């Protein structure tokens, strides 16, 4: 479960970073991406885990890959350190 927490934490940081770089509120991101604002709040706080459809919508919206959105480089580096 530790790795799940790490991915969720990295995703929440990255999503918040991308939204702020785009100078969007959670409400604006919700309207433009079609994802409910409560869901976005939960993703950013790390309390919720987005579905594949939501991940794809967010990655497409921000013009990033799923790997980048989920910080997979960071995840792999941490996993390799733990082994």
KARAQUI-V80889 format. One record per helix or strand. SS is the DSSP state (hx for helix, st for strand). FROM is the first residue (numbers start at 0). LEN is the number of residues. Records with the same first field share a line. If there is no record, write none. Layout:
BEGIN
SS: FROM-LEN + FROM-LEN
END
This chain:
BEGIN
hx: 1-20 + 25-8 + 36-9 + 51-11 + 65-4 + 71-11
END
